Amino acid sequence: MAAQHNYSTSSKSNIIPLRAVIKDYAWGIRGLDSRVARFALESGIIDEVDPDTPYAELWIGTHPSGPTTLRDGTTLEQSVGGQLPFLFKVLSAGKALSIQAHPCKERARDLHRSNPANYVDDNHKPELAVALTPFEAMCGFRRLEEIAILIKKHPEFAACISNEAKLGIFLCSQDEDDKREALRALFRSFMSCPKEKSSARLKVLLKRLQREQSCDHVHPHEEPPWERKCARAILRLAQQFPGDAGAMAPFLLNYLLIAPGESFYMAPNEPHAYVAGEIIECMACSDNVVRAGLTPKFKDVDNLVSMLTYSMGGPTI
């Protein structure tokens, strides 16, 4: 890891430099390709950039998992007389983050009380993000009509869902509460599919999608762009996380491309997975993440399934 820079104490400036915290998670962008690394270098937080280190996040705030300090070693929390209500981040994603959601305040308190090792604070974590580069993300559930099309088109995906849950999608009324309950049952069924079965179905799916994506394959009909994007996303995620059925998440979640300068808001209890690109984020002061796939970290499928709102449609860009 890069050496820490020692700030000069001779500066008479009224601007007090902050020493942000760098996180080198495995999904980060490596070396100088990462804005996190470049910002850290240019602001004097580090002296050099390691080309093999995945520079994933830069934190400015008072959260205990990454407290910002002043040049004399005083924490920002000590300097301002308490914890800031927000946490600012720069995020550089070289590959997909986990399928996740952040809890509301009530759920966060319960999770922290029952499992403090994995839920380190009792706060919620709504997020506002602005893209610095073209940014790919899965955000929010697809509408039932789209999911129904994908179930019919991809038998490998359909095989990971119970017949009862599939019927619930196809026979669902137009009542919004009924739609949410049908989606909840579908998601619970998919996430409860035994790993041996889902991994085997994923393997078959990937072979078919690879064949269909090849240049010499003739499509039986013109495929809508959103379906092609969905297939390509699955192939990409499966390369990053071999054998993880979470690679089929684009069948369930909206797959978005957000342009530089565009912003979006992720409310608590909404599913998402950032896929690639760089953003700045401002969020409540929390590090609570409930994960369910595309990660080697702790997964908490039961809590994720029970906490989601099951609203449909992506965030407003």
C-alpha positions as CSV (number, residue, x, y, z in Angstrom):
1,M,0.0,0.0,0.0
2,A,1.2,3.5,-0.7
3,A,3.1,5.4,2.0
4,Q,1.2,8.1,3.9
5,H,2.3,11.7,3.3
6,N,3.4,14.0,6.1
7,Y,1.9,17.4,5.9
8,S,4.0,20.5,6.5
9,T,3.2,22.3,9.7
10,S,4.6,25.6,8.4
11,S,1.5,26.6,6.4
12,K,-0.3,29.7,7.6
13,S,-3.4,29.1,5.5
14,N,-6.8,29.2,7.2
15,I,-7.8,26.2,5.1
16,I,-7.0,23.1,7.2
17,P,-6.1,20.0,5.2
18,L,-8.0,16.9,5.9
19,R,-6.5,13.4,5.7
20,A,-9.3,11.3,4.1
21,V,-9.3,7.5,4.5
22,I,-8.7,5.3,1.5
23,K,-10.4,1.9,1.2
24,D,-8.8,-0.8,-1.0
25,Y,-11.7,-3.2,-1.6
26,A,-11.2,-5.9,-4.2
27,W,-13.7,-4.3,-6.6
28,G,-11.8,-1.0,-6.8
29,I,-9.9,0.4,-9.9
30,R,-6.2,-0.3,-9.7
31,G,-3.4,2.2,-9.7
32,L,-3.6,5.6,-11.4
33,D,-6.6,4.6,-13.4
34,S,-8.6,5.2,-10.2
35,R,-9.8,8.7,-9.4
36,V,-9.6,7.7,-5.7
37,A,-5.9,7.1,-6.1
38,R,-5.3,10.3,-8.1
39,F,-7.3,12.5,-5.6
40,A,-5.4,11.0,-2.7
41,L,-2.1,11.6,-4.4
42,E,-2.9,15.2,-5.5
43,S,-4.2,16.1,-2.1
44,G,-1.2,14.8,-0.3
45,I,-2.9,11.9,1.5
46,I,-0.4,9.4,-0.1
47,D,3.1,9.9,-1.5
48,E,2.8,7.3,-4.3
49,V,0.3,5.1,-6.0
50,D,0.7,1.3,-6.0
51,P,-0.2,0.0,-9.5
52,D,-1.5,-3.2,-8.0
53,T,-3.7,-1.8,-5.3
54,P,-7.5,-1.5,-6.0
55,Y,-8.3,2.0,-4.8
56,A,-12.0,1.7,-4.2
57,E,-13.3,4.5,-1.9
58,L,-12.1,7.7,-0.4
59,W,-14.0,8.7,2.8
60,I,-14.4,12.1,4.4
61,G,-16.4,12.0,7.6
62,T,-16.5,10.9,11.2
63,H,-17.6,7.3,10.9
64,P,-15.5,5.0,13.1
65,S,-14.8,2.6,10.2
66,G,-12.9,5.4,8.4
67,P,-12.5,8.6,10.5
68,T,-11.0,11.6,8.8
69,T,-8.1,13.3,10.6
70,L,-6.4,16.7,10.6
71,R,-2.7,17.1,9.9
72,D,-1.9,17.0,13.6
73,G,-3.7,13.6,14.1
74,T,-6.8,15.1,15.7
75,T,-9.9,13.4,14.4
76,L,-12.5,15.4,12.5
77,E,-15.0,14.4,15.1
78,Q,-12.9,15.9,17.9
79,S,-12.4,19.0,15.8
80,V,-16.1,19.7,15.1
81,G,-17.2,18.5,18.5
82,G,-19.3,15.5,17.5
83,Q,-20.2,13.2,14.7
84,L,-21.2,14.6,11.3
85,P,-24.6,13.5,10.1
86,F,-23.2,12.7,6.6
87,L,-20.4,10.8,5.0
88,F,-18.8,11.9,1.7
89,K,-17.2,9.4,-0.6
90,V,-15.4,9.1,-3.9
91,L,-16.0,5.6,-5.4
92,S,-14.0,4.0,-8.2
93,A,-15.6,0.6,-9.2
94,G,-13.6,-1.6,-11.5
95,K,-16.0,-4.5,-11.2
96,A,-19.4,-5.1,-9.7
97,L,-20.2,-4.5,-6.0
98,S,-22.5,-6.8,-4.2
99,I,-26.3,-7.1,-4.6
100,Q,-27.3,-5.1,-1.6
101,A,-29.6,-2.6,0.2
102,H,-29.1,-0.3,3.1
103,P,-31.5,-0.5,6.0
104,C,-33.9,2.1,7.3
105,K,-33.3,3.5,10.8
106,E,-35.6,1.0,12.6
107,R,-34.1,-2.0,10.8
108,A,-30.5,-0.7,11.3
109,R,-31.1,-0.5,15.1
110,D,-32.4,-4.1,15.1
111,L,-29.5,-5.4,12.9
112,H,-26.9,-3.6,15.0
113,R,-28.4,-5.0,18.2
114,S,-28.6,-8.6,17.0
115,N,-25.4,-8.7,14.9
116,P,-22.9,-5.9,15.7
117,A,-20.0,-7.7,14.1
118,N,-21.6,-7.3,10.6
119,Y,-23.7,-4.2,11.2
120,V,-21.4,-1.8,12.9
121,D,-23.7,1.1,13.6
122,D,-27.4,1.7,14.2
123,N,-28.0,4.3,11.5
124,H,-29.8,4.3,8.1
125,K,-27.9,4.9,4.9
126,P,-29.7,6.8,2.1
127,E,-27.3,7.7,-0.7
128,L,-27.2,10.6,-3.2
129,A,-24.7,9.9,-6.1
130,V,-23.3,12.0,-9.0
131,A,-21.5,10.3,-11.8
132,L,-17.9,11.4,-12.6
133,T,-17.6,9.0,-15.5
134,P,-20.2,6.8,-17.4
135,F,-21.5,4.7,-14.6
136,E,-23.3,1.4,-14.8
137,A,-25.6,0.3,-12.0
138,M,-28.4,-2.1,-11.2
139,C,-31.0,-0.1,-9.3
140,G,-34.5,-1.1,-8.2
141,F,-36.7,-3.9,-9.4
142,R,-37.9,-4.2,-13.0
143,R,-41.6,-3.9,-13.6
144,L,-43.5,-7.2,-13.5
145,E,-44.2,-7.0,-17.2
146,E,-40.5,-7.1,-18.0
147,I,-39.8,-9.9,-15.5
148,A,-42.6,-12.0,-16.9
149,I,-41.1,-11.6,-20.4
150,L,-37.7,-12.7,-19.1
151,I,-39.1,-15.7,-17.3
152,K,-40.8,-16.9,-20.5
153,K,-37.7,-16.3,-22.6
154,H,-35.1,-17.8,-20.3
155,P,-36.0,-21.2,-19.0
156,E,-32.8,-21.4,-17.0
157,F,-33.9,-18.4,-14.9
158,A,-37.4,-19.8,-14.7
159,A,-36.1,-23.1,-13.3
160,C,-34.7,-21.2,-10.2
161,I,-38.2,-20.0,-9.3
162,S,-41.1,-22.0,-7.9
163,N,-44.1,-22.6,-10.0
164,E,-46.3,-20.9,-7.4
165,A,-44.1,-17.7,-7.6
166,K,-44.1,-17.7,-11.4
167,L,-47.9,-18.1,-11.5
168,G,-48.1,-15.2,-9.0
169,I,-46.3,-13.0,-11.6
170,F,-48.4,-14.1,-14.6
171,L,-51.8,-13.9,-12.8
172,C,-51.2,-10.8,-10.8
173,S,-53.9,-8.1,-10.8
174,Q,-53.1,-4.4,-11.5
175,D,-53.4,-3.6,-7.8
176,E,-50.0,-2.2,-6.6
177,D,-50.1,-4.1,-3.3
178,D,-50.7,-7.3,-5.2
179,K,-47.8,-6.6,-7.5
180,R,-45.5,-6.0,-4.6
181,E,-46.5,-9.2,-2.9
182,A,-46.0,-11.2,-6.2
183,L,-42.6,-9.6,-6.6
184,R,-41.7,-10.4,-3.0
185,A,-42.6,-14.1,-3.5
186,L,-40.7,-14.2,-6.7
187,F,-37.5,-12.7,-5.2
188,R,-37.7,-14.9,-2.1
189,S,-38.1,-18.0,-4.3
190,F,-35.2,-17.1,-6.5
191,M,-32.9,-16.2,-3.6
192,S,-33.9,-19.5,-1.8
193,C,-33.0,-21.7,-4.8
194,P,-30.4,-24.3,-3.7
195,K,-26.9,-23.2,-4.8
196,E,-26.3,-26.5,-6.7
197,K,-29.4,-26.0,-8.8
198,S,-28.9,-22.3,-9.5
199,S,-25.3,-22.7,-10.4
200,A,-26.1,-25.5,-12.8
201,R,-28.8,-23.5,-14.4
202,L,-26.5,-20.5,-14.7
203,K,-23.9,-22.6,-16.5
204,V,-26.5,-23.6,-19.1
205,L,-27.7,-20.1,-19.4
206,L,-24.2,-18.7,-20.0
207,K,-23.6,-21.2,-22.8
208,R,-26.7,-20.3,-24.6
209,L,-26.2,-16.5,-24.2
210,Q,-22.6,-16.8,-25.4
211,R,-23.9,-18.6,-28.5
212,E,-26.6,-16.1,-29.1
213,Q,-24.2,-13.2,-28.7
214,S,-21.7,-14.5,-31.2
215,C,-21.5,-12.7,-34.5
216,D,-22.6,-15.8,-36.5
217,H,-25.8,-16.3,-34.6
218,V,-29.0,-15.4,-36.4
219,H,-31.7,-14.2,-34.0
220,P,-35.1,-15.7,-34.6
221,H,-36.6,-12.2,-34.1
222,E,-35.4,-8.7,-33.5
223,E,-34.4,-8.5,-29.8
224,P,-35.3,-5.2,-27.9
225,P,-32.2,-3.3,-26.8
226,W,-33.0,-3.6,-23.1
227,E,-33.0,-7.4,-23.5
228,R,-29.6,-7.4,-25.3
229,K,-28.2,-5.2,-22.6
230,C,-29.6,-7.6,-19.9
231,A,-27.9,-10.6,-21.6
232,R,-24.6,-8.9,-21.9
233,A,-24.6,-7.8,-18.3
234,I,-25.2,-11.4,-17.1
235,L,-22.2,-12.6,-19.2
236,R,-20.0,-9.9,-17.7
237,L,-21.1,-10.5,-14.1
238,A,-20.6,-14.2,-14.5
239,Q,-17.0,-13.7,-15.5
240,Q,-16.4,-11.6,-12.4
241,F,-18.2,-14.0,-10.0
242,P,-18.0,-17.5,-11.5
243,G,-20.8,-19.8,-10.3
244,D,-22.6,-17.1,-8.4
245,A,-26.3,-17.1,-9.3
246,G,-26.3,-13.4,-8.5
247,A,-25.1,-12.9,-12.1
248,M,-28.8,-13.4,-13.1
249,A,-29.7,-10.2,-11.1
250,P,-30.2,-8.2,-14.4
251,F,-33.3,-10.3,-14.9
252,L,-34.7,-8.8,-11.8
253,L,-33.1,-5.3,-11.5
254,N,-33.1,-2.3,-13.8
255,Y,-29.7,-2.0,-15.6
256,L,-28.8,1.7,-16.0
257,L,-26.1,3.7,-17.7
258,I,-25.7,7.1,-16.0
259,A,-23.8,9.8,-17.8
260,P,-21.2,12.1,-16.2
261,G,-22.9,14.9,-14.3
262,E,-26.1,13.0,-13.9
263,S,-27.3,12.1,-10.4
264,F,-29.6,9.6,-8.6
265,Y,-30.8,8.8,-5.2
266,M,-30.9,5.4,-3.5
267,A,-33.4,5.3,-0.6
268,P,-33.1,2.8,2.3
269,N,-34.5,-0.7,1.6
270,E,-34.1,-0.5,-2.1
271,P,-32.0,-3.2,-4.0
272,H,-29.0,-2.1,-6.0
273,A,-25.5,-3.1,-7.2
274,Y,-23.0,-0.7,-8.7
275,V,-21.3,-2.3,-11.7
276,A,-18.6,-0.1,-13.0
277,G,-17.5,3.5,-13.2
278,E,-16.8,6.4,-10.8
279,I,-19.1,8.6,-8.7
280,I,-19.1,10.9,-5.7
281,E,-21.6,10.0,-3.0
282,C,-23.1,11.8,0.0
283,M,-24.9,9.5,2.5
284,A,-26.0,9.3,6.1
285,C,-23.2,8.5,8.5
286,S,-23.4,4.7,8.3
287,D,-21.5,1.7,7.0
288,N,-24.5,-0.8,7.1
289,V,-24.8,-3.0,4.0
290,V,-27.2,-6.0,3.8
291,R,-25.8,-8.2,1.0
292,A,-27.2,-11.1,-0.9
293,G,-24.9,-12.0,-3.9
294,L,-21.9,-11.1,-6.1
295,T,-19.6,-11.0,-3.1
296,P,-17.4,-13.3,-0.9
297,K,-18.5,-11.2,2.1
298,F,-21.2,-12.0,4.7
299,K,-24.5,-12.5,3.0
300,D,-27.8,-12.0,4.8
301,V,-30.5,-13.1,2.4
302,D,-33.3,-13.5,4.9
303,N,-32.9,-9.9,6.1
304,L,-32.6,-8.5,2.6
305,V,-35.7,-10.3,1.4
306,S,-37.8,-9.1,4.4
307,M,-36.6,-5.5,4.4
308,L,-37.1,-4.5,0.7
309,T,-40.1,-2.3,-0.3
310,Y,-40.6,-4.1,-3.6
311,S,-41.4,-0.9,-5.4
312,M,-40.7,-1.2,-9.2
313,G,-38.9,1.1,-11.6
314,G,-35.5,2.6,-11.3
315,P,-34.5,5.8,-9.6
316,T,-35.1,9.2,-11.1
317,I,-31.9,10.3,-13.0
